[in-house]
Amino acid sequence: MSIKSTTSCLSCENLTEDFTCSEHNIDVTLLNTCNDHKLSQTKVVKASNCLNCFNYQKDACPHPVLASSDMLCFSWKSN
């Protein structure tokens, strides 16, 4: 068995924070994929968490009280 990455909507630059596709103006779910997929430049990886997020301990952090090494949210941005 092998695990492969797909061009799902969750890794697309058109996905907004409220899980809407800004390209097609539809609600997105975990299983959505499309041919207009554009890979986001901000990649979430296994090691991603609040401590290595660009927004950590800044005004841009949407969850400053909850931010910790064990948390990852949809506002995570690469340093």
Secondary structure, 3 states (H helix, E strand, C coil): CCCCCCCEHHHECCECCCCEECCCCEECCCCCECCCCCECCCCCCCCCCHHHECCCCCCCCCCCCCCCCCCCCCCCCEC
